[in-house]
Amino acid sequence: MEFYGEQPDVDLTYSDVFLVPRRSSVTSRLDVDLSPGDGTNATIPLVSANMNSVTGARLAATLARRGGLGVLPQDMPLQELDAAIRWVKAQPVPWDTPLVLPPEATVADASRLLPATDGHGIVVSAAAPAALKIDDVLGVVPARRLGTALPDARLGDLARGRAASIDADDVESARHAFDLIVGAGAETVCVLHHGFVVGTLSSRTALRSTLYRPAVDDDGRLIVAAAVGINGDVAAKAQALAAAGVDLLVVDTAHGHQEGMLRALRTVSELDLGIPIAAGNVVTAEGVHDLVAAGADILKVGVGPGAMCTTRMMTAVGRPQFSAVLETSEAARIMGAHVWADGGVRYPRDVALALAAGAASVMIGSWFAGTIEAPGELLADDDGKVYKESWGMASTKAVHERFGRLDPYELARKELFAEGISSSRIYLDPLRPGLEDLLDMITSGVRSSFTYAGASTIAEFHDRARVGLQSAAGYEEGKALPVSW
């Protein structure tokens, strides 16, 4: 990366900079390879943050199916983490995971899982999802039907007629699957193998399969990561997660450049589990050097840029994210490591700028919290707008989840030092309510950034990216005008 003009003597964040177009021989966005090359097997440079309100098993599986990596949070009890990892590993790769509800479930029940939107469906059956025969399926209720039915209407009454289906053995390619679905005249079809339902598919998800490559392990299963803290029996937890099949461990704490982190990293590294280790968070070259020396393969970079984070206002500690990524990625490259830019992204442009600064991947938190697949139920405000709750990982709510088993006195002491937002409504975008809708928007924008720079890979993009400085007015100029203008 090079600066367009003189290199600044102040730290910069994403809104301070812009990408300058260059002569390019890349003629199509589809000619761009977004694989991060950081040893994770991901095929797009997007990682979901290990936040309780962001990454659960459902989101991790969906993200991996489109090439990204989900990091399950360290606050989940070990048994739940084990179950979540094994569940992700058991999910279909070419098909969507079926959402199965019993016939007595109501529209209100279903609406807590799905909004009334196109491209999704509910398989109605009283049988267990793990061994579901097509003969047990009463039908598939399109999610958009939830917007026109009464809340107390039973799904069994809405599911009329045999569910449309295709046989997995008949599918020659993703394009062929698309044609089969169109030919079936259904919004969502069941995918069968020897008469059992192994997945569902819509024309939109079949189309996405022609554009994305799933992120899979050596056995062809979806990849998933999990986080551990730096306290307690870190070795035992890391070994248990590895035994469950996790593909990457994240040793995580807010202030990663500390002795506790270095001890935990050495402990995990010396286990020689055969999987990459990410660690953080840091914002300096010095922090990168120390964590890599202790065993980290990937560094999480960012202190204070997250939407739920109040660290900078509470402590004055942190660093503008673009400059933090720029410095740490160069230090990591010299040591043979990689950087994940963690936090501060609000638009696809920010993802592109993080990659330009040298990040291999970009971690996304609150942006993904407002999706169908994120943990938690869908809620509606007084105006009927759908949202999910989100909270910071140092907030009072997170403290309760992490230390809820402590005696009241010790818990009260920890509450005194909580930081971050405990509850925030993250509204679902009506046009992009699902994780995959956001992935389409983000990767489309980033691919275009690459074509403007004349780069077909992340490495080329970092080499060719030319970045200029802009005023606040320049940043505002780049925004679209309001529709009411």
C-alpha positions in Angstrom: 0.0 0.0 0.0 1.1 3.5 -0.7 -0.2 6.9 0.3 -1.4 9.3 -2.4 0.8 12.3 -1.4 2.7 12.7 1.8 2.4 10.1 4.5 0.5 11.6 7.5 2.1 12.1 10.9 -1.2 11.4 12.7 -3.1 8.1 13.2 -6.0 7.5 10.9 -9.3 5.6 11.0 -11.3 4.3 8.0 -13.3 7.5 7.4 -10.1 9.5 7.1 -9.0 7.8 4.0 -10.1 6.7 0.5 -8.9 4.5 -2.3 -7.5 6.1 -5.5 -8.4 4.3 -8.7 -5.5 2.9 -10.8 -5.1 1.5 -14.3 -6.6 -2.0 -14.2 -6.6 -5.1 -16.3 -9.2 -6.8 -14.1 -12.3 -6.6 -16.1 -14.8 -8.4 -13.9 -15.6 -8.6 -10.2 -15.9 -12.3 -10.6 -12.2 -12.5 -11.6 -11.3 -11.6 -8.1 -10.2 -14.2 -5.6 -11.0 -13.1 -2.0 -9.2 -16.0 -0.2 -7.3 -14.5 2.8 -4.5 -17.1 2.7 -4.1 -17.0 6.5 -4.2 -20.8 7.0 -7.9 -21.0 8.0 -9.3 -22.5 4.7 -11.6 -19.5 4.4 -12.4 -18.3 0.9 -13.7 -14.8 1.8 -11.9 -12.4 4.2 -14.8 -12.2 6.8 -14.7 -13.4 10.3 -17.6 -13.1 12.8 -16.7 -11.7 16.1 -16.6 -14.0 19.2 -19.5 -12.0 20.8 -22.4 -13.6 22.5 -24.9 -11.6 20.5 -23.1 -12.2 17.2 -21.8 -15.8 16.7 -23.7 -18.9 17.5 -23.7 -22.3 15.7 -26.4 -21.2 13.2 -24.5 -18.1 12.1 -21.1 -19.9 12.0 -22.5 -22.6 9.7 -24.1 -20.1 7.4 -21.0 -18.0 7.2 -18.7 -21.0 6.5 -21.0 -22.2 3.8 -20.3 -18.9 2.0 -16.5 -19.0 2.7 -16.1 -17.1 6.0 -15.3 -18.2 9.5 -17.4 -17.9 12.6 -15.7 -17.6 16.1 -17.9 -19.0 18.9 -17.5 -16.9 22.1 -15.6 -17.9 25.2 -18.5 -17.2 27.4 -20.4 -20.3 26.3 -20.2 -23.1 28.7 -17.8 -25.8 27.5 -20.5 -28.4 27.0 -22.4 -25.9 24.8 -19.3 -25.0 22.8 -18.6 -28.7 22.2 -22.2 -29.2 21.0 -22.1 -26.1 18.8 -18.8 -27.2 17.1 -20.1 -30.7 16.5 -23.4 -29.3 15.2 -21.6 -27.1 12.7 -19.5 -30.0 11.5 -22.7 -32.1 10.9 -24.4 -29.5 8.7 -24.7 -29.9 4.9 -22.2 -28.0 2.8 -24.0 -27.6 -0.5 -27.5 -27.2 1.0 -29.1 -25.0 3.6 -29.7 -26.4 7.1 -33.5 -27.1 7.3 -35.5 -25.1 9.8 -38.0 -27.7 11.1 -40.9 -26.8 13.3 -43.8 -29.1 14.4 -47.3 -28.6 13.0 -48.6 -27.3 16.3 -46.1 -24.4 16.3 -47.8 -21.1 15.6 -46.9 -18.2 13.3 -45.8 -16.3 16.4 -43.4 -19.1 17.2 -42.0 -19.1 13.7 -41.7 -15.3 13.6 -39.3 -15.4 16.5 -36.9 -17.3 14.2 -37.7 -15.9 10.8 -39.1 -12.6 9.5 -41.6 -12.4 6.7 -39.1 -12.3 3.9 -38.3 -14.0 0.6 -35.8 -16.8 0.2 -36.5 -18.7 3.4 -38.9 -21.5 4.3 -40.1 -23.6 7.3 -40.3 -27.3 7.0 -43.3 -28.5 8.9 -43.0 -32.0 10.5 -43.5 -33.7 13.8 -40.4 -35.9 13.2 -37.0 -35.2 14.5 -34.9 -33.1 12.1 -31.9 -35.4 12.4 -33.8 -38.3 10.8 -36.5 -36.6 8.7 -38.1 -38.6 5.9 -39.9 -36.7 3.1 -43.0 -38.7 3.9 -43.0 -37.1 7.4 -43.0 -33.6 5.9 -46.4 -31.9 5.8 -45.2 -29.1 3.7 -42.9 -26.0 3.5 -44.3 -22.7 4.6 -42.6 -19.7 2.9 -41.4 -17.2 5.4 -43.2 -14.4 3.6 -46.5 -16.2 4.5 -45.8 -15.3 8.1 -46.6 -11.7 7.3 -50.1 -12.4 6.2 -51.2 -15.1 8.6 -52.7 -14.6 12.1 -50.1 -14.9 14.9 -52.0 -17.9 16.5 -52.4 -19.8 13.2 -50.8 -23.2 13.3 -48.1 -24.0 10.8 -49.7 -27.4 10.2 -52.7 -25.6 8.9 -50.6 -23.4 6.6 -48.6 -26.3 5.2 -50.8 -27.8 2.6 -49.7 -30.3 -0.1 -46.6 -32.3 -0.5 -43.4 -30.4 -0.2 -41.5 -29.9 -3.5 -38.2 -31.8 -3.5 -35.1 -32.6 -5.5 -32.8 -35.5 -5.1 -29.2 -34.7 -4.1 -27.9 -37.4 -6.5 -29.6 -35.7 -9.4 -27.9 -32.3 -8.8 -25.0 -32.0 -11.2 -23.9 -28.4 -10.2 -25.2 -25.3 -8.4 -26.5 -24.0 -11.7 -28.3 -27.2 -12.3 -29.8 -27.0 -8.8 -31.1 -23.5 -9.7 -32.8 -24.9 -12.8 -34.4 -27.8 -10.9 -35.8 -25.4 -8.3 -37.2 -23.1 -11.0 -38.7 -26.1 -12.7 -40.3 -27.2 -9.4 -42.1 -23.9 -9.2 -41.4 -23.6 -5.4 -39.7 -21.0 -3.4 -38.0 -23.5 -1.2 -37.4 -27.2 -1.9 -36.4 -30.1 0.3 -33.2 -31.8 -0.8 -33.4 -35.6 -0.4 -30.9 -38.4 -0.1 -32.4 -41.9 0.0 -35.7 -40.4 1.0 -34.3 -38.4 3.9 -34.3 -34.6 4.0 -30.7 -33.6 4.1 -31.2 -29.9 3.5 -33.3 -27.2 1.9 -32.6 -24.9 -1.1 -34.1 -21.9 -2.6 -33.3 -20.4 -6.0 -31.4 -17.6 -4.3 -29.2 -19.9 -2.2 -28.5 -22.1 -5.3 -27.4 -19.0 -7.2 -25.1 -18.0 -4.3 -23.5 -21.4 -4.5 -22.3 -20.5 -8.0 -20.5 -17.4 -6.6 -19.1 -18.5 -3.3 -16.8 -21.4 -2.4 -17.5 -22.9 1.1 -14.9 -22.9 3.7 -14.3 -26.6 4.7 -11.8 -28.6 6.6 -9.7 -31.5 5.2 -12.7 -33.8 5.6 -15.0 -31.5 3.6 -16.9 -30.3 6.7 -17.7 -26.6 7.4 -15.0 -24.8 9.4 -15.6 -23.2 12.8 -13.4 -21.4 15.3 -13.9 -20.9 19.1 -12.4 -18.5 21.6 -10.9 -19.1 25.0 -10.0 -16.5 27.6 -6.7 -16.2 29.4 -7.9 -17.3 32.8 -8.7 -20.6 34.3 -7.6 -23.9 32.9 -6.9 -22.7 29.4 -5.0 -25.9 28.4 -8.0 -28.2 29.3 -10.4 -26.0 27.5 -8.2 -25.8 24.4 -7.8 -29.6 24.3 -11.5 -30.1 24.7 -12.3 -27.8 21.8 -9.7 -29.4 19.6 -11.2 -32.8 20.4 -14.6 -31.5 19.4 -13.2 -30.7 16.0 -12.6 -26.9 16.1 -10.5 -25.6 13.3 -8.9 -22.6 15.0 -8.5 -21.3 18.5 -8.8 -17.7 19.5 -7.0 -16.7 22.7 -8.8 -13.5 23.5 -8.8 -10.7 25.9 -9.4 -6.9 25.5 -5.8 -6.0 26.3 -3.8 -8.6 24.5 -0.4 -7.2 25.2 -0.1 -8.4 28.7 1.7 -11.1 30.7 -1.5 -13.1 31.2 -2.0 -13.4 27.5 1.6 -14.4 26.9 1.4 -17.2 29.5 -1.9 -18.5 28.0 -0.5 -18.4 24.5 2.5 -20.3 25.4 0.4 -22.9 27.2 -1.9 -23.4 24.2 1.0 -23.4 21.7 2.9 -26.0 23.7 0.0 -28.4 23.4 0.8 -28.7 19.7 -2.9 -29.2 18.8 -2.2 -28.9 15.0 -4.6 -26.0 14.5 -3.8 -22.3 14.0 -4.0 -19.9 17.0 -5.3 -16.4 16.8 -4.7 -14.0 19.7 -5.4 -10.4 20.7 -6.3 -7.7 20.8 -3.2 -5.5 20.0 -2.6 -2.3 18.1 1.2 -2.0 17.9 4.1 -3.7 16.2 5.5 -4.4 19.6 2.4 -6.3 20.6 2.5 -8.3 17.4 6.1 -9.3 18.0 5.5 -10.5 21.6 2.3 -12.5 20.7 3.8 -14.1 17.7 6.9 -15.1 19.7 4.6 -16.7 22.3 2.9 -18.8 19.6 0.2 -16.7 17.8 -0.3 -17.3 14.0 -2.9 -14.6 13.6 -3.3 -11.3 15.5 -6.6 -9.7 16.3 -6.1 -5.9 15.9 -8.3 -3.3 17.4 -8.8 -1.6 20.7 -11.9 0.6 21.0 -13.4 0.8 17.5 -16.4 -1.5 18.1 -19.9 -0.2 18.0 -20.6 -1.7 21.4 -17.3 -0.6 22.9 -16.8 2.4 25.3 -13.1 1.7 26.1 -11.8 4.9 24.5 -14.3 7.2 26.2 -13.8 5.5 29.5 -10.0 5.1 29.5 -8.6 7.1 26.5 -7.0 3.8 25.5 -7.0 2.6 21.9 -5.9 3.6 18.5 -7.5 4.7 15.2 -8.1 1.5 13.4 -6.6 2.1 9.9 -3.3 3.0 11.3 -3.4 0.2 13.8 -3.9 -2.3 11.0 -1.3 -0.7 8.8 1.5 -1.0 11.4 0.6 -4.4 12.8 0.1 -6.1 9.5 3.6 -5.0 8.4 5.1 -6.3 11.6 3.1 -9.6 11.2 4.2 -10.0 7.6 7.9 -9.8 8.6 7.3 -12.5 11.3 5.3 -14.8 9.0 2.0 -14.1 10.7 -1.3 -12.6 9.7 -3.7 -9.9 11.0 -7.5 -9.8 11.4 -8.8 -6.2 11.6 -11.3 -6.4 14.5 -13.9 -3.7 14.7 -14.8 -0.3 13.2 -16.3 -1.4 9.9 -19.7 0.1 9.0 -19.6 -0.1 5.2 -18.1 -2.4 2.6 -15.5 0.4 2.0 -14.2 -0.1 5.5 -13.6 -3.8 4.8 -11.7 -2.9 1.6 -9.6 -0.3 3.4 -8.7 -2.8 6.1 -7.5 -5.3 3.4 -5.6 -2.4 1.7 -3.8 -1.7 5.0 -2.7 -5.4 5.1 -5.3 -7.3 7.0 -5.9 -10.9 5.8 -9.5 -10.8 7.1 -11.9 -8.5 8.8 -13.8 -9.3 11.9 -17.4 -8.1 12.0 -19.5 -7.8 15.1 -22.6 -5.6 15.5 -23.2 -5.6 11.7 -23.8 -9.3 11.8 -25.8 -9.1 15.1 -28.7 -7.7 13.2 -29.3 -10.7 11.1 -31.7 -13.7 11.1 -28.9 -16.1 11.9 -27.4 -14.3 14.9 -28.1 -15.7 18.4 -31.3 -14.7 20.1 -35.0 -14.3 19.1 -36.4 -11.8 16.7 -38.3 -9.1 18.5 -40.5 -6.3 17.3 -40.9 -2.7 18.6 -44.1 -0.8 18.9 -44.0 0.1 15.2 -43.5 -3.5 14.1 -39.9 -3.1 13.2 -37.9 -6.3 13.8 -34.7 -6.2 15.8 -32.3 -8.3 17.9 -30.6 -7.3 21.1 -26.8 -6.8 21.1 -24.3 -6.0 23.9 -20.7 -5.3 24.4 -18.4 -8.1 25.8 -17.3 -6.0 28.7 -20.7 -4.7 29.6 -22.7 -5.6 32.7 -24.8 -8.1 30.8 -21.7 -9.8 29.5 -20.2 -9.8 33.1 -23.4 -11.6 34.3 -23.1 -14.2 31.6 -19.4 -14.8 32.2 -19.4 -14.7 36.0 -23.0 -15.5 36.9 -21.9 -18.4 39.1 -19.8 -16.3 41.4 -21.1 -15.5 44.9 -23.1 -12.2 44.9 -20.3 -10.2 46.5 -17.7 -11.1 43.9 -20.2 -10.6 41.1 -21.1 -7.2 42.5 -17.4 -6.2 42.6 -17.0 -7.1 38.9 -20.1 -5.2 37.9 -18.5 -2.0 39.3 -15.9 -2.1 36.5 -18.1 -3.1 33.6 -17.7 -1.2 30.4 -19.6 -1.1 27.1 -23.3 -1.1 26.2 -25.4 -3.7 27.9 -28.4 -3.6 25.6 -28.8 -2.1 22.1 -31.4 -2.8 19.5 -29.9 -3.8 16.2 -32.6 -3.5 13.6 -32.7 -6.0 10.7 -32.4 -4.3 7.4 -35.6 -5.1 5.5 -33.7 -5.4 2.3 -30.9 -7.5 3.8 -32.3 -9.3 6.9 -30.1 -12.4 6.5 -26.4 -12.9 6.9 -26.0 -14.0 3.3 -27.7 -10.8 2.2 -25.0 -8.8 4.0 -22.2 -11.0 2.6 -23.5 -10.3 -0.9 -23.3 -6.6 -0.3 -19.9 -6.6 1.4 -18.1 -9.0 -1.0 -19.6 -7.2 -4.0 -18.2 -3.9 -2.8 -14.8 -5.3 -2.0 -14.6 -7.1 -5.3 -15.2 -3.8 -7.0 -12.5 -2.1 -4.9 -10.1 -4.7 -6.2 -11.0 -4.0 -9.8 -10.5 -0.3 -9.3 -7.0 -1.0 -7.9 -6.2 -3.5 -10.6 -5.8 -6.4 -8.2 -7.2 -10.0 -8.5 -6.0 -11.3 -5.1 -5.8 -9.8 -1.5 -2.0 -9.9 -1.8 -2.1 -7.9 -5.0 -4.6 -5.5 -3.6 -2.4 -4.7 -0.6 0.5 -4.2 -3.0 -1.4 -2.0 -5.5 -3.7 -0.1 -3.1 -3.2 3.7 -3.2 -4.8 5.5 -0.3 -5.4 9.2 0.0 -6.5 11.4 2.9 -9.8 13.3 3.1 -11.6 15.8 5.2 -14.8 15.1 7.0 -16.6 17.0 4.2 -14.9 14.7 1.7 -16.2 11.7 3.5 -19.7 13.1 3.6 -19.5 13.8 -0.1 -19.1 10.1 -0.8 -22.4 9.2 0.9 -25.6 8.8 -1.1 -28.1 11.6 -0.8 -31.3 10.9 1.2 -34.1 9.6 -0.9 -36.3 12.6 0.2 -33.8 15.1 -1.2 
